[in-house]
Amino acid sequence: MKKIIYYVASSLDGYIAGENDDISKFILQGAGVEKYQSDLANFSTVIMGRKTYEFGFKYGLEPGQPAYPNMEHYIFSNSLKVDNLSKTVKIENLSIDKVNKIRQNAKTDIYLCGGGQFAGWLLENGLIDQLKLKLNPIVLGKGTKLFGTSTANEYWELIEKESFSDGLQILTYDKKK
C-alpha cells in the first residue's frame, strides 16, 4: 500500500497559514521551494480537504479543475458541490475506507496537500505515514494549525533534514512504529 505524505509549509509555531489564510510571510521562492516543486513531480495522486481545494480559487484555480495537472485529485468533503468536474478530479465523502482504497490503487505515494482539519482527521485515524515539513523561520501566532483541532498524540522519527540559505528547512519524518 502506498504512503500518504503530508508535504506542507509550516511556521515555527505550527501554522500552515496565517490569519485569513494569509501565506504571504512564508518563503515563496528559492532553492527550497524549487526542491518542493520538483518533489511534487514524483506524485500521481493528491488528496485534500474542501478548504484547501477552495483556497486555490484565490489563485486562479477554476472550480472542478485539477490544481496539479499531473495528478489524480481526490477532494474530501461532505458538502462541496461542483459542476463540470475534470476527469482527474473526484469529490469524496470523508471515509477511512475510501482513503484506504485510494492508497491501494495509487501508482505512487500520495501527496496530502494542505491540511488543517483534514490532516488532523487523517492523523487521528493513523493514515499519515510521513511528514515533510517546509519549516519557515517565522512565527505567525494564529491561523490554520498544522493538524487543525486534532488532539492525536504520535511520535515521529526525523529521517532527513535539508537546509537552505534563506532559513527554510525541509524536515522529513516517518511515523515511529
Secondary structure, 3 states (H helix, E strand, C coil): CCCEEEEEEECCCCEEECHHHCCCCCCCCCHHHHHHHHHHCCCCEEEEEHHHHHHHHHHCCCCCCCCCCCCEEEEECCCCCCCCCCCCEEEECCCHHHHHHHHHHCCCCEEECCCCHHHHHHHHCCCCCEEEEEECCCCCCCCEECCCCCCCCCCEEEEEEEECCCCCEEEEEEECC
